Amino acid sequence: KNEVEQSPQNLTAQEGEFITINCSYSVGISALHWLQQHPGGGIVSLFMLSSGKKKHGRLIATINIQEKHSSLHITASHPRDSAVYICAGEYGNKLVFGAGTILRVKS
Amino acid sequence: SQTIHQWPATLVQPVGSPLSLECTVEGTSNPNLYWYRQAAGRGLQLLFYSVGIGQISSEVPQNLSASRPQDRQFILSSKKLLLSDSGFYLCAWSKRLPGELFFGEGSRLTVL
């Protein structure tokens, strides 16, 4: 069965903290996506990666193919980073989504 | 640049009434189009996707249907809404199947 699991489900951090969100998946994905859903509901794509590491501003995404695991890191977190972060695995021509991690960054 | 719009943003409908949500993409041709639903507190569920005009794939059997009358237009419909149809509906497009997704603003449906 194609599955994507995220942890933690909820995360509260103080402004400035380094944040890590984890994503595990079953064998067979061709790429891993990280998405951000804002409190209003809009979703934006953050990263799509199949190996190694990608960085955009304070966001870093890594993937370990052997361990079937990906992480999303946020450095120097800020209250505006508060959102739901979703990972999704590409299985064939379908995306399978994790349940999401609700992040709240307090000032 | 490419943009995607969907409407209406919010609607409240009685049980048994019809539904029509519309989505249009601009700035690209032959996009793959998707309708997702997000129930309260739950993850994204793929409802339909389309790789071309008139080509619709259904992922979840239910009382919803989708149509693609034009290359960059995707419509989600129902003849009779159920309470369980309440949720947040998102249209999205990608160049590759599945590929990086670009989402519309979402439509929040409440069925009473």
Backbone of each chain as ProteinMPNN parsed JSONL, in Angstrom:
{"seq_chain_A": "KNEVEQSPQNLTAQEGEFITINCSYSVGISALHWLQQHPGGGIVSLFMLSSGKKKHGRLIATINIQEKHSSLHITASHPRDSAVYICAGEYGNKLVFGAGTILRVKS", "coords_chain_A": {"N_chain_A": [[0.844, -1.187, 0.0], [0.539, 2.217, -0.814], [1.845, 4.644, 1.155], [2.091, 7.627, 3.1], [3.519, 9.14, 5.811], [3.472, 11.575, 8.341], [5.269, 13.404, 10.842], [5.866, 15.666, 13.593], [2.309, 15.629, 14.429], [1.299, 17.984, 15.425], [2.983, 21.021, 16.153], [4.577, 23.299, 18.186], [6.477, 26.197, 18.403], [8.999, 28.514, 19.543], [9.673, 31.777, 18.396], [12.46, 32.046, 16.28], [13.51, 29.537, 16.736], [14.907, 26.415, 15.515], [13.334, 24.298, 13.284], [12.037, 21.071, 12.627], [10.33, 18.95, 10.473], [9.03, 15.786, 9.828], [8.836, 13.153, 7.365], [7.766, 10.066, 6.288], [7.806, 7.373, 3.974], [6.43, 4.739, 1.921], [7.944, 2.179, -0.108], [8.829, 2.969, -3.494], [8.303, 5.574, -4.438], [8.67, 8.232, -6.797], [9.258, 10.849, -6.546], [9.266, 13.444, -4.035], [7.124, 15.699, -2.48], [6.886, 18.851, -0.855], [4.511, 20.871, 0.695], [2.855, 23.938, 1.568], [0.25, 25.039, 3.555], [-1.643, 27.825, 4.049], [-3.203, 29.666, 6.787], [-5.611, 30.677, 5.725], [-6.284, 28.807, 3.859], [-5.156, 28.564, 1.312], [-2.799, 26.841, -0.777], [0.623, 26.316, -1.349], [3.298, 25.147, -3.354], [6.312, 24.032, -2.032], [8.731, 22.514, -2.289], [10.041, 20.091, -4.591], [11.505, 17.051, -4.7], [13.818, 14.453, -5.506], [16.161, 13.422, -4.714], [18.9, 14.022, -2.419], [19.217, 17.374, -1.391], [17.423, 20.434, -1.025], [17.263, 23.988, -1.015], [15.613, 26.933, -0.016], [15.639, 30.101, 0.738], [14.931, 30.36, 4.14], [14.133, 27.783, 4.322], [14.714, 24.301, 4.145], [14.873, 21.261, 2.454], [15.282, 17.798, 2.709], [16.08, 14.522, 1.508], [16.248, 11.051, 2.091], [16.866, 8.368, 0.364], [17.425, 5.668, 0.864], [16.557, 5.285, 3.486], [13.956, 5.949, 3.168], [12.81, 8.47, 3.81], [12.069, 11.862, 4.491], [12.862, 15.23, 5.343], [11.74, 18.426, 6.428], [13.147, 21.448, 7.086], [13.117, 24.411, 9.017], [14.833, 27.281, 9.428], [15.649, 29.752, 11.916], [12.929, 30.39, 12.802], [9.778, 32.066, 12.305], [6.83, 33.877, 13.296], [5.235, 34.145, 10.974], [5.689, 31.824, 9.652], [3.862, 30.057, 10.555], [1.659, 27.562, 9.771], [0.145, 24.866, 7.9], [2.041, 22.107, 7.076], [2.629, 19.955, 4.452], [3.493, 16.791, 3.258], [3.991, 14.895, 0.281], [3.986, 11.971, -1.696], [5.074, 10.845, -4.89], [3.576, 8.351, -6.555], [3.737, 6.449, -9.192], [1.537, 7.872, -11.451], [0.249, 9.323, -9.535], [-0.321, 11.381, -6.65], [0.267, 10.856, -3.254], [-0.854, 11.969, -0.227], [0.425, 13.117, 2.924], [-0.948, 13.526, 6.246], [-0.451, 16.017, 7.216], [1.302, 18.573, 9.08], [0.696, 20.649, 11.713], [1.942, 23.709, 12.296], [2.847, 26.064, 14.698], [4.23, 29.1, 15.362], [5.365, 30.983, 17.952], [5.638, 34.371, 19.054]], "CA_chain_A": [[0.0, 0.0, 0.0], [1.309, 3.457, -0.876], [1.524, 5.453, 2.327], [2.963, 8.733, 3.487], [3.224, 9.484, 7.194], [4.186, 12.76, 8.816], [5.349, 13.644, 12.277], [4.715, 15.441, 14.471], [1.014, 16.094, 13.924], [1.246, 19.377, 15.855], [4.275, 21.506, 16.605], [4.604, 24.692, 18.626], [7.859, 26.625, 18.569], [9.25, 29.915, 19.824], [10.322, 32.492, 17.297], [13.905, 31.879, 16.24], [13.904, 28.137, 16.876], [15.098, 25.562, 14.349], [12.189, 23.385, 13.246], [12.133, 19.916, 11.726], [9.12, 18.162, 10.242], [9.467, 14.536, 9.218], [7.926, 12.475, 6.449], [8.21, 8.722, 5.909], [6.982, 6.872, 2.882], [6.679, 3.35, 1.557], [8.829, 2.048, -1.271], [8.254, 3.156, -4.819], [8.006, 6.931, -4.907], [9.618, 8.783, -7.764], [9.614, 12.186, -6.055], [8.618, 13.819, -2.776], [6.74, 17.104, -2.488], [6.512, 19.554, 0.371], [3.55, 21.926, 0.425], [2.505, 24.77, 2.712], [-1.125, 25.534, 3.498], [-1.782, 28.989, 4.91], [-4.436, 29.634, 7.585], [-6.783, 30.938, 4.894], [-6.576, 27.619, 3.06], [-4.381, 28.467, 0.087], [-1.67, 25.912, -0.731], [1.709, 26.577, -2.282], [4.317, 24.121, -3.43], [7.6, 24.503, -1.526], [9.824, 21.755, -2.878], [9.848, 18.776, -5.176], [12.856, 16.491, -4.763], [13.948, 13.004, -5.626], [17.403, 13.017, -4.05], [19.718, 15.088, -1.874], [18.779, 18.48, -0.555], [17.116, 21.694, -1.699], [17.169, 25.101, -0.063], [15.003, 28.163, -0.513], [15.557, 31.016, 1.881], [15.133, 29.688, 5.425], [13.583, 26.433, 4.234], [15.6, 23.275, 3.591], [14.252, 19.946, 2.361], [16.227, 16.719, 2.436], [15.473, 13.214, 1.325], [17.158, 9.912, 2.198], [16.176, 7.332, -0.398], [17.615, 4.358, 1.507], [15.73, 5.217, 4.687], [12.59, 6.319, 2.787], [12.516, 9.513, 4.781], [12.364, 13.235, 4.09], [12.667, 16.219, 6.389], [11.641, 19.84, 6.095], [13.714, 22.245, 8.161], [12.947, 25.866, 8.964], [15.802, 27.944, 10.301], [15.233, 31.065, 12.435], [11.488, 30.414, 12.559], [9.074, 33.333, 12.5], [5.371, 33.641, 13.356], [4.619, 34.023, 9.647], [5.852, 30.431, 9.194], [2.745, 29.277, 11.081], [0.904, 27.029, 8.644], [0.153, 23.406, 7.843], [3.028, 21.629, 6.121], [2.144, 18.685, 3.934], [4.364, 16.102, 2.306], [3.265, 14.022, -0.642], [4.859, 11.126, -2.508], [4.609, 10.485, -6.232], [3.512, 6.923, -6.836], [3.251, 6.401, -10.566], [1.019, 9.176, -11.848], [-0.597, 9.832, -8.456], [0.284, 11.914, -5.431], [-0.337, 10.417, -2.0], [-0.559, 13.037, 0.724], [0.413, 12.928, 4.353], [-2.059, 14.198, 6.937], [-0.067, 17.399, 7.496], [1.826, 18.986, 10.387], [0.252, 22.004, 12.052], [3.029, 24.433, 12.948], [2.552, 27.379, 15.253], [5.433, 29.756, 15.862], [4.961, 32.059, 18.848], [6.622, 35.457, 19.174]], "C_chain_A": [[0.884, 1.242, 0.0], [0.9, 4.371, 0.265], [2.561, 6.532, 2.539], [2.562, 9.147, 4.892], [4.097, 10.647, 7.634], [4.225, 12.778, 10.337], [6.156, 14.916, 12.52], [3.426, 15.923, 13.806], [0.842, 17.586, 14.223], [2.601, 19.779, 16.394], [4.152, 22.975, 16.968], [6.039, 25.076, 18.919], [7.909, 28.095, 18.937], [9.96, 30.538, 18.628], [11.835, 32.333, 17.394], [14.379, 30.435, 16.315], [14.078, 27.463, 15.519], [14.029, 24.471, 14.395], [12.439, 22.27, 12.253], [10.791, 19.205, 11.677], [9.534, 16.945, 9.425], [8.378, 13.896, 8.37], [8.533, 11.129, 6.087], [7.268, 8.167, 4.858], [7.334, 5.418, 2.583], [7.451, 3.312, 0.246], [8.09, 2.411, -2.546], [7.962, 4.568, -5.257], [9.076, 7.38, -5.893], [10.034, 10.197, -7.385], [8.79, 12.482, -4.807], [8.361, 15.317, -2.816], [6.526, 17.61, -1.072], [5.642, 20.744, -0.012], [3.286, 22.696, 1.718], [1.079, 25.272, 2.536], [-1.289, 26.643, 4.529], [-3.092, 28.916, 5.687], [-5.696, 29.898, 6.773], [-7.151, 29.792, 3.983], [-5.746, 27.471, 1.807], [-3.156, 27.585, 0.258], [-0.641, 26.324, -1.771], [2.704, 25.426, -2.223], [5.647, 24.708, -2.974], [8.761, 23.825, -2.253], [9.284, 20.506, -3.561], [11.241, 18.2, -5.32], [12.818, 14.986, -4.842], [15.254, 12.505, -5.028], [18.023, 14.249, -3.419], [18.957, 16.123, -1.073], [18.454, 19.671, -1.435], [16.908, 22.76, -0.645], [16.516, 26.274, -0.748], [14.8, 29.082, 0.672], [15.865, 30.283, 3.17], [14.62, 28.249, 5.435], [14.58, 25.491, 3.558], [14.831, 21.958, 3.575], [15.319, 18.935, 2.011], [15.458, 15.426, 2.227], [16.55, 12.147, 1.389], [16.442, 8.716, 1.566], [16.264, 5.974, 0.311], [16.702, 4.201, 2.716], [14.274, 5.571, 4.404], [12.057, 7.408, 3.727], [12.912, 10.872, 4.21], [12.115, 14.155, 5.276], [12.551, 17.604, 5.774], [12.147, 20.618, 7.302], [13.402, 23.72, 7.931], [13.947, 26.468, 9.935], [15.27, 29.309, 10.716], [13.741, 31.273, 12.236], [10.871, 31.746, 12.982], [7.586, 33.054, 12.577], [4.707, 33.5, 11.982], [4.828, 32.645, 9.031], [4.71, 29.543, 9.683], [1.832, 28.875, 9.926], [0.812, 25.517, 8.828], [1.134, 23.002, 6.749], [2.68, 20.188, 5.751], [3.209, 18.075, 3.043], [3.526, 15.155, 1.468], [4.259, 13.246, -1.484], [4.234, 10.837, -3.852], [4.713, 8.979, -6.401], [2.911, 6.779, -8.231], [2.78, 7.777, -10.98], [0.112, 9.783, -10.781], [0.268, 10.417, -7.336], [-0.475, 11.351, -4.235], [0.117, 11.38, -0.916], [-0.484, 12.523, 2.156], [-0.712, 13.747, 4.977], [-1.73, 15.642, 7.289], [0.45, 17.594, 8.915], [1.413, 20.426, 10.612], [1.356, 22.676, 12.868], [2.54, 25.78, 13.442], [3.845, 27.929, 15.837], [4.992, 30.967, 16.676], [6.059, 33.105, 18.937], [6.964, 35.719, 20.631]], "O_chain_A": [[1.868, 1.307, 0.736], [-0.244, 4.819, 0.338], [3.737, 6.376, 2.208], [1.4, 9.468, 5.14], [5.291, 10.7, 7.343], [3.346, 12.247, 11.015], [7.051, 15.225, 11.733], [3.46, 16.551, 12.748], [0.32, 18.346, 13.408], [3.292, 18.975, 17.02], [3.687, 23.791, 16.172], [6.745, 24.347, 19.616], [6.964, 28.839, 18.672], [10.75, 29.885, 17.946], [12.414, 32.473, 18.472], [15.53, 30.142, 15.991], [13.49, 27.873, 14.519], [13.847, 23.808, 15.415], [12.985, 22.494, 11.172], [10.195, 18.899, 12.71], [10.289, 17.056, 8.459], [7.183, 14.065, 8.612], [9.675, 11.056, 5.633], [6.073, 8.462, 4.86], [8.406, 4.937, 2.95], [7.583, 4.334, -0.428], [6.884, 2.192, -2.667], [7.422, 4.768, -6.345], [10.23, 6.959, -5.823], [11.059, 10.687, -7.857], [7.759, 11.857, -4.557], [9.249, 16.106, -3.141], [6.045, 16.882, -0.203], [5.975, 21.519, -0.909], [3.469, 22.172, 2.817], [0.736, 25.854, 1.506], [-1.099, 26.428, 5.726], [-4.001, 28.184, 5.295], [-6.759, 29.38, 7.116], [-8.228, 29.8, 3.388], [-5.632, 26.366, 1.276], [-2.539, 27.581, 1.323], [-0.976, 26.638, -2.913], [2.916, 24.818, -1.174], [6.067, 25.756, -3.465], [9.659, 24.492, -2.765], [8.251, 19.949, -3.187], [12.084, 18.793, -5.993], [11.915, 14.333, -4.32], [15.437, 11.3, -4.854], [17.728, 15.378, -3.813], [18.16, 15.795, -0.194], [19.106, 19.905, -2.454], [16.445, 22.487, 0.463], [16.812, 26.584, -1.902], [13.912, 28.875, 1.499], [16.917, 29.659, 3.3], [14.677, 27.578, 6.466], [15.2, 25.829, 2.549], [14.21, 21.584, 4.57], [16.155, 19.167, 1.137], [14.336, 15.264, 2.705], [17.63, 12.305, 0.82], [15.534, 8.134, 2.159], [15.289, 5.224, 0.348], [16.142, 3.129, 2.949], [13.439, 5.501, 5.306], [11.001, 7.267, 4.343], [13.938, 11.016, 3.545], [11.254, 13.883, 6.112], [13.167, 17.912, 4.754], [11.632, 20.462, 8.409], [13.422, 24.208, 6.801], [13.903, 26.189, 11.133], [14.532, 29.949, 9.967], [13.329, 32.226, 11.575], [11.363, 32.44, 13.873], [7.115, 32.086, 11.98], [3.706, 32.794, 11.856], [4.223, 32.323, 8.008], [4.605, 28.391, 9.263], [1.304, 29.721, 9.204], [1.339, 24.964, 9.794], [1.061, 23.502, 5.627], [2.469, 19.333, 6.612], [3.766, 18.75, 2.177], [2.478, 14.678, 1.904], [5.262, 13.798, -1.935], [3.028, 10.612, -3.958], [5.805, 8.411, -6.39], [1.709, 6.969, -8.418], [3.529, 8.748, -10.877], [-0.702, 10.657, -11.081], [1.408, 10.01, -7.114], [-1.705, 11.367, -4.205], [1.313, 11.584, -0.709], [-1.223, 11.622, 2.551], [-1.346, 14.562, 4.307], [-2.626, 16.416, 7.624], [0.074, 16.864, 9.832], [1.73, 21.311, 9.818], [1.661, 22.26, 13.986], [1.905, 26.538, 12.708], [4.471, 27.306, 16.694], [4.328, 31.865, 16.159], [7.247, 32.785, 18.903], [7.774, 36.597, 20.926]]}, "seq_chain_B": "SQTIHQWPATLVQPVGSPLSLECTVEGTSNPNLYWYRQAAGRGLQLLFYSVGIGQISSEVPQNLSASRPQDRQFILSSKKLLLSDSGFYLCAWSKRLPGELFFGEGSRLTVL", "coords_chain_B": {"N_chain_B": [[3.084, 34.78, -17.016], [1.799, 31.915, -15.221], [-1.524, 31.537, -14.023], [-4.116, 30.565, -11.738], [-7.524, 30.313, -11.145], [-10.354, 29.944, -9.061], [-13.813, 29.63, -8.37], [-17.09, 29.772, -6.744], [-15.649, 31.431, -3.814], [-16.706, 30.908, -1.333], [-19.514, 29.068, -0.264], [-22.805, 28.304, 0.804], [-24.993, 25.727, 0.929], [-28.169, 24.081, 0.656], [-29.004, 20.694, 1.608], [-29.418, 18.426, -1.044], [-29.457, 20.266, -3.042], [-28.103, 21.572, -6.192], [-24.632, 21.74, -7.354], [-21.984, 23.752, -8.533], [-18.715, 24.268, -9.19], [-16.147, 26.253, -10.444], [-13.114, 26.372, -12.32], [-10.34, 27.979, -13.705], [-7.441, 28.141, -15.732], [-4.709, 30.169, -16.616], [-2.245, 31.224, -18.978], [-0.871, 28.945, -19.728], [-0.779, 25.936, -21.686], [-2.668, 22.949, -22.355], [-2.755, 21.863, -19.649], [-2.471, 19.523, -16.886], [-5.234, 18.874, -14.918], [-6.803, 19.116, -11.7], [-9.131, 18.174, -9.145], [-9.363, 18.523, -5.715], [-10.403, 17.528, -2.433], [-10.679, 18.666, 0.879], [-11.557, 17.597, 3.851], [-12.706, 18.72, 7.077], [-10.012, 18.954, 9.272], [-8.645, 16.92, 8.019], [-6.6, 15.224, 5.529], [-5.586, 15.989, 2.09], [-7.674, 14.897, -0.484], [-7.788, 13.335, -3.537], [-10.114, 13.93, -6.02], [-10.885, 14.102, -8.79], [-9.079, 13.947, -11.894], [-7.693, 15.371, -14.878], [-6.328, 14.917, -18.054], [-6.734, 16.053, -20.467], [-9.002, 17.737, -22.756], [-12.292, 16.768, -22.158], [-11.428, 14.414, -21.011], [-11.66, 12.641, -18.194], [-10.718, 11.408, -15.075], [-11.85, 9.532, -12.406], [-11.395, 9.336, -8.968], [-12.629, 8.693, -6.603], [-15.599, 7.1, -5.929], [-18.692, 8.719, -5.904], [-21.222, 11.234, -5.369], [-20.406, 13.296, -6.947], [-19.303, 14.975, -9.936], [-17.115, 15.695, -12.7], [-16.103, 17.963, -15.27], [-14.491, 18.91, -18.304], [-14.733, 21.219, -20.342], [-13.264, 22.962, -21.91], [-9.807, 23.554, -22.772], [-8.494, 24.825, -20.617], [-10.281, 24.888, -18.548], [-12.045, 23.684, -15.8], [-14.575, 21.934, -14.237], [-16.456, 21.269, -11.35], [-19.153, 19.365, -10.283], [-22.401, 18.699, -8.867], [-25.482, 16.979, -8.729], [-27.196, 16.634, -6.597], [-26.562, 17.653, -3.497], [-24.971, 16.23, -0.596], [-24.821, 16.053, 3.01], [-22.29, 15.176, 3.697], [-20.715, 16.18, 1.714], [-19.684, 18.575, 2.425], [-16.869, 20.713, 2.796], [-13.504, 21.723, 1.959], [-12.67, 22.686, -1.171], [-10.308, 22.262, -3.66], [-8.846, 23.362, -6.61], [-6.326, 22.436, -8.918], [-3.336, 22.607, -10.957], [-0.925, 21.034, -13.113], [2.132, 20.699, -14.979], [3.293, 18.306, -15.592], [2.348, 14.874, -15.167], [2.311, 13.258, -12.111], [3.573, 15.692, -11.033], [4.765, 19.034, -10.1], [2.484, 20.852, -8.246], [0.122, 23.491, -8.703], [-1.989, 25.48, -6.962], [-5.406, 26.603, -6.814], [-7.328, 29.188, -5.106], [-9.156, 27.977, -3.491], [-12.389, 26.681, -2.488], [-14.839, 27.013, -0.143], [-17.212, 24.888, 0.969], [-20.286, 24.561, 2.531], [-22.704, 22.367, 3.493], [-25.999, 22.32, 4.426]], "CA_chain_B": [[3.121, 33.797, -15.938], [0.573, 31.134, -15.119], [-2.387, 31.792, -12.868], [-5.261, 29.682, -11.619], [-8.596, 30.932, -10.378], [-11.532, 29.134, -8.874], [-14.912, 30.338, -7.72], [-16.984, 30.837, -5.747], [-14.742, 31.185, -2.702], [-17.494, 30.374, -0.216], [-20.935, 28.891, -0.529], [-23.613, 27.537, 1.742], [-26.046, 25.127, 0.107], [-28.994, 23.085, 1.355], [-28.95, 19.303, 1.147], [-30.255, 18.152, -2.209], [-29.32, 21.303, -4.083], [-26.984, 21.302, -7.107], [-23.362, 22.424, -7.099], [-21.064, 23.962, -9.65], [-17.487, 25.01, -8.886], [-15.424, 26.428, -11.691], [-11.677, 26.628, -12.206], [-9.697, 28.273, -14.98], [-5.989, 28.339, -15.708], [-4.247, 31.075, -17.658], [-0.804, 31.319, -19.183], [-0.276, 27.672, -20.094], [-1.682, 25.147, -22.522], [-2.748, 21.521, -22.072], [-2.349, 21.506, -18.287], [-3.19, 18.494, -16.15], [-6.095, 19.583, -13.97], [-7.184, 18.281, -10.572], [-9.991, 18.627, -8.063], [-9.103, 17.9, -4.431], [-11.252, 17.933, -1.312], [-10.065, 18.573, 2.205], [-12.556, 17.644, 4.918], [-12.197, 19.386, 8.283], [-9.037, 18.199, 10.037], [-8.145, 15.759, 7.281], [-5.674, 15.496, 4.434], [-6.104, 16.21, 0.748], [-8.197, 13.722, -1.182], [-7.968, 13.57, -4.964], [-11.447, 13.57, -6.49], [-10.833, 13.918, -10.235], [-8.03, 14.609, -12.628], [-7.933, 15.392, -16.316], [-5.117, 15.151, -18.847], [-7.086, 16.74, -21.7], [-10.416, 18.082, -22.922], [-13.204, 15.636, -22.166], [-10.83, 13.224, -20.385], [-11.805, 12.768, -16.748], [-10.506, 10.199, -14.285], [-12.461, 9.648, -11.088], [-10.653, 8.576, -7.962], [-13.486, 8.294, -5.489], [-17.001, 7.043, -6.355], [-19.522, 9.564, -5.066], [-22.245, 11.925, -6.151], [-19.818, 14.428, -7.637], [-18.804, 14.729, -11.279], [-16.25, 16.753, -13.202], [-16.086, 18.111, -16.716], [-13.456, 19.798, -18.854], [-15.263, 21.619, -21.658], [-12.208, 23.647, -22.651], [-8.467, 23.119, -22.363], [-8.053, 25.397, -19.346], [-11.45, 25.05, -17.692], [-12.363, 22.445, -15.109], [-15.784, 22.202, -13.476], [-16.894, 20.235, -10.415], [-20.605, 19.494, -10.192], [-23.228, 17.688, -8.23], [-26.911, 17.205, -8.958], [-27.852, 16.701, -5.288], [-25.543, 17.648, -2.455], [-25.156, 15.535, 0.678], [-24.124, 16.699, 4.13], [-20.889, 14.742, 3.681], [-19.975, 16.908, 0.679], [-19.08, 19.775, 3.009], [-15.414, 20.662, 2.856], [-12.733, 22.728, 1.249], [-12.373, 22.125, -2.48], [-9.174, 22.94, -4.281], [-8.466, 23.043, -7.977], [-4.877, 22.554, -9.103], [-2.846, 22.19, -12.263], [0.491, 20.7, -13.209], [2.591, 20.483, -16.354], [3.598, 16.875, -15.708], [1.454, 14.057, -14.352], [1.587, 14.275, -11.357], [4.321, 16.933, -11.138], [4.591, 20.125, -9.152], [1.106, 21.329, -8.296], [-0.19, 24.9, -8.463], [-3.353, 25.423, -6.46], [-6.285, 27.762, -6.739], [-7.524, 29.745, -3.775], [-10.034, 27.102, -2.728], [-13.808, 27.001, -2.328], [-15.315, 26.384, 1.084], [-18.61, 24.504, 0.806], [-21.02, 24.071, 3.695], [-24.012, 21.82, 3.138], [-26.82, 22.33, 5.646]], "C_chain_B": [[1.767, 33.104, -15.839], [-0.219, 31.517, -13.871], [-3.547, 30.81, -12.895], [-6.284, 30.35, -10.72], [-9.729, 29.941, -10.218], [-12.566, 29.952, -8.12], [-16.159, 29.47, -7.685], [-16.053, 30.455, -4.602], [-15.468, 30.527, -1.525], [-18.922, 30.16, -0.678], [-21.556, 27.991, 0.511], [-24.823, 27.05, 0.965], [-26.885, 24.169, 0.936], [-28.774, 21.691, 0.777], [-29.896, 19.117, -0.032], [-30.148, 19.171, -3.312], [-28.146, 20.962, -4.999], [-25.753, 22.123, -6.745], [-22.619, 22.621, -8.408], [-19.907, 24.819, -9.173], [-16.678, 25.08, -10.174], [-13.982, 26.832, -11.447], [-11.139, 26.932, -13.596], [-8.215, 28.535, -14.764], [-5.629, 29.257, -16.867], [-2.735, 30.985, -17.783], [-0.113, 30.016, -19.487], [-1.265, 26.916, -20.962], [-1.567, 23.676, -22.137], [-2.265, 21.156, -20.662], [-3.061, 20.238, -17.825], [-3.977, 19.214, -15.053], [-6.621, 18.615, -12.926], [-8.245, 18.978, -9.725], [-9.661, 17.803, -6.816], [-10.161, 18.359, -3.432], [-10.467, 17.726, -0.016], [-11.182, 18.708, 3.229], [-11.898, 18.214, 6.168], [-11.243, 18.461, 9.031], [-8.436, 17.007, 9.321], [-7.266, 16.185, 6.12], [-6.378, 15.699, 3.108], [-6.518, 14.895, 0.099], [-8.414, 14.08, -2.645], [-9.344, 13.065, -5.38], [-11.417, 13.208, -7.981], [-9.54, 14.514, -10.782], [-8.298, 14.452, -14.116], [-6.63, 15.701, -17.049], [-5.438, 15.859, -20.159], [-8.585, 16.986, -21.764], [-11.252, 16.809, -22.983], [-12.675, 14.387, -21.506], [-10.832, 13.407, -18.874], [-11.562, 11.415, -16.101], [-11.042, 10.447, -12.885], [-11.721, 8.762, -10.113], [-11.551, 8.023, -6.872], [-14.936, 8.256, -5.969], [-17.89, 7.829, -5.396], [-20.507, 10.3, -5.955], [-21.711, 13.175, -6.825], [-19.388, 14.015, -9.038], [-17.942, 15.899, -11.7], [-16.333, 16.79, -14.714], [-14.989, 19.078, -17.107], [-13.897, 20.191, -20.253], [-14.254, 22.342, -22.535], [-10.86, 23.274, -22.047], [-8.102, 23.587, -20.96], [-9.209, 25.648, -18.387], [-11.826, 23.693, -17.107], [-13.518, 22.732, -14.168], [-16.114, 20.998, -12.598], [-18.373, 20.435, -10.161], [-21.198, 18.399, -9.321], [-24.685, 18.001, -8.542], [-27.651, 17.368, -7.644], [-26.804, 16.572, -4.195], [-25.974, 16.862, -1.219], [-24.437, 16.309, 1.771], [-22.623, 16.394, 4.086], [-20.069, 15.414, 2.59], [-19.351, 18.193, 1.209], [-17.563, 19.621, 3.077], [-14.794, 21.796, 2.073], [-12.267, 22.104, -0.052], [-11.281, 22.958, -3.152], [-8.977, 22.423, -5.694], [-6.96, 23.228, -8.099], [-4.525, 22.166, -10.533], [-1.38, 21.818, -12.157], [0.835, 20.531, -14.673], [2.791, 18.993, -16.611], [2.621, 16.129, -14.827], [2.275, 13.129, -13.488], [2.304, 15.619, -11.315], [4.045, 17.948, -10.049], [3.201, 20.724, -9.345], [1.025, 22.815, -8.002], [-1.681, 24.967, -8.148], [-4.097, 26.731, -6.642], [-6.509, 28.151, -5.286], [-8.418, 28.88, -2.893], [-11.458, 27.618, -2.645], [-14.316, 26.251, -1.106], [-16.817, 26.151, 0.963], [-19.165, 23.993, 2.127], [-22.392, 23.625, 3.228], [-24.83, 21.69, 4.419], [-28.076, 21.475, 5.485]], "O_chain_B": [[0.744, 33.615, -16.297], [0.347, 31.783, -12.811], [-3.911, 30.29, -13.949], [-5.947, 30.886, -9.665], [-10.031, 29.182, -11.139], [-12.234, 30.844, -7.34], [-16.296, 28.543, -8.483], [-15.709, 29.284, -4.443], [-14.901, 29.693, -0.818], [-19.475, 30.986, -1.405], [-20.935, 27.059, 1.022], [-25.584, 27.845, 0.412], [-26.359, 23.51, 1.833], [-28.406, 21.534, -0.387], [-31.031, 19.592, -0.015], [-30.687, 18.973, -4.401], [-27.289, 20.158, -4.634], [-25.815, 23.062, -5.951], [-22.631, 21.752, -9.28], [-20.102, 25.974, -8.793], [-16.544, 24.092, -10.897], [-13.671, 27.542, -10.49], [-11.446, 26.223, -14.554], [-7.803, 29.081, -13.741], [-6.176, 29.135, -17.962], [-2.036, 30.705, -16.809], [1.117, 29.967, -19.507], [-2.456, 27.226, -20.97], [-0.528, 23.216, -21.664], [-1.456, 20.242, -20.501], [-4.14, 19.917, -18.324], [-3.434, 20.064, -14.348], [-6.857, 17.442, -13.216], [-8.258, 20.203, -9.603], [-9.673, 16.572, -6.842], [-10.738, 19.437, -3.57], [-9.717, 16.765, 0.15], [-11.697, 19.804, 3.452], [-10.674, 18.191, 6.299], [-11.6, 17.336, 9.383], [-7.785, 16.17, 9.947], [-7.2, 17.364, 5.774], [-7.601, 15.596, 3.011], [-5.783, 13.908, 0.142], [-9.142, 15.022, -2.956], [-9.695, 11.914, -5.124], [-11.873, 12.134, -8.376], [-8.981, 15.453, -10.216], [-9.012, 13.551, -14.557], [-5.92, 16.642, -16.696], [-4.524, 16.23, -20.895], [-9.342, 16.5, -20.923], [-10.963, 15.894, -23.754], [-13.386, 13.385, -21.436], [-10.092, 14.233, -18.341], [-12.124, 10.402, -16.52], [-10.721, 11.456, -12.257], [-11.453, 7.592, -10.389], [-11.248, 6.984, -6.285], [-15.462, 9.289, -6.382], [-17.832, 7.61, -4.186], [-20.612, 10.021, -7.15], [-22.493, 14.033, -7.235], [-19.137, 12.837, -9.293], [-18.03, 16.98, -11.117], [-16.599, 15.776, -15.36], [-14.608, 19.956, -16.332], [-13.487, 19.573, -21.236], [-14.373, 22.338, -23.76], [-10.791, 22.74, -20.94], [-7.479, 22.848, -20.198], [-9.127, 26.516, -17.518], [-11.914, 22.693, -17.819], [-13.453, 23.677, -13.381], [-16.057, 19.854, -13.048], [-18.809, 21.545, -9.856], [-20.599, 17.351, -9.079], [-25.071, 19.168, -8.61], [-28.611, 18.132, -7.558], [-26.23, 15.501, -3.997], [-27.147, 16.827, -0.848], [-23.552, 17.118, 1.493], [-21.796, 17.25, 4.399], [-18.851, 15.24, 2.54], [-18.568, 18.833, 0.507], [-17.045, 18.544, 3.375], [-15.477, 22.701, 1.594], [-11.548, 21.105, -0.042], [-11.342, 24.186, -3.197], [-8.946, 21.218, -5.939], [-6.387, 24.098, -7.442], [-5.292, 21.497, -11.225], [-0.683, 22.233, -11.23], [-0.03, 20.258, -15.505], [2.499, 18.487, -17.695], [2.117, 16.68, -13.848], [2.92, 12.243, -14.049], [1.652, 16.635, -11.555], [3.194, 17.739, -9.185], [2.799, 21.058, -10.46], [1.76, 23.337, -7.164], [-2.521, 24.567, -8.953], [-3.51, 27.813, -6.628], [-5.966, 27.54, -4.365], [-8.429, 29.042, -1.673], [-11.708, 28.821, -2.72], [-14.238, 25.024, -1.033], [-17.596, 27.099, 0.867], [-18.588, 23.108, 2.759], [-23.148, 24.401, 2.642], [-24.41, 21.036, 5.374], [-28.877, 21.372, 6.414]]}, "name": "protein", "num_of_chains": 2, "seq": "KNEVEQSPQNLTAQEGEFITINCSYSVGISALHWLQQHPGGGIVSLFMLSSGKKKHGRLIATINIQEKHSSLHITASHPRDSAVYICAGEYGNKLVFGAGTILRVKSSQTIHQWPATLVQPVGSPLSLECTVEGTSNPNLYWYRQAAGRGLQLLFYSVGIGQISSEVPQNLSASRPQDRQFILSSKKLLLSDSGFYLCAWSKRLPGELFFGEGSRLTVL"}
